[in-house]
Amino acid sequence: MSDRGRDSKPTREQLERRLERERAARHQAEEITEDATTRLYSAMEELKSLNQALRDFVAVASHDLQTPITAVSGFASLLTERWDVLDDADKRRYVATIDRSARSLASLVEDLLVVSRLEASALDTQRSVVVLAQAINEAMQNFLDRAGEISVRVTQELQVVADPGHVQRILVNYLTNAIKYGAPPFSIDVSKADPWVEIRVRDQGDGVPPDFVPRLFMRFARAATSSVESGTGLGLSIVRGLAQANGGDAWYEINDPCGSCFVVRLPMAA
């Protein structure tokens, strides 16, 4: 082969193909970099969320778990040490405090277990036809002292397909939230929204601060309030989790002219 053959310059077509290959390789590298950056950002956000959830859990555990544990332990020790010198009235009062604290502790532990099952997609859901008029009546048994402040509008034919226990938990959590953070009168309104049934629990309180609305249904989300002791921040997240586990959803609406409106949507029974 001659020196001229070895030293021949690439043609324009060859240069264009080379440039095209380089552009394709650069574009692919950019896509890989962008994808890696997106994955890294997502991982960082997830880690940030997990860290926040851990901090929130520690806050709940340090107060909401520790408080009833301290009460049970303290009053049980007091009864043990001074049983012979305490009068019957004191004994009943201390035992009642232990009972109340134990119930509070059991409720919180159950909430934490439900949240963990929801997060792990391991919640046992046994769906059946639920007559909402009956379900609401059962839920109202937990609020007999406030029954006069709660109006109900539901017809006997409205039924949903959901886990009966989950429906009860949703109703009780919504009513508890309304009574704790809202103001009377309260109402429960049930309506069709084919193929759904929507339940609205309303109150006439001050409503939810606008900046807190996006966090309402997040785990451990607790709005600062001066008038009411803040809860664990699990009740509404459990409502949404249970609603979604049964094929529905839950959300917040501004109540007109004032107050809050919490909604749950569940599949209508055929």
Secondary structure, DSSP 8 states (H G I E B T S, - for coil): --HHHHT----HHHHHHHHHHHHHHHHHHHHHHHHHHHHHHHHHHHHHHHHHHHHHHHHHIIIIIHHHHHHHHHHHHHHHHHTTTS-HHHHHHHHHHHHHHHHHHHHHHHHHHHHHHHHTT------EEEEHHHHHHHHHGGGGGGGGGEEEE--TT-EEEE-HHHHHHHHHHHHHHHHHHS-S-EEEEEEEETTEEEEEEE--S----TTTGGGTTSTT-----SSS----S-HHHHHHHHHHHTT-EEEEEE-SSSSEEEEEEEEB--
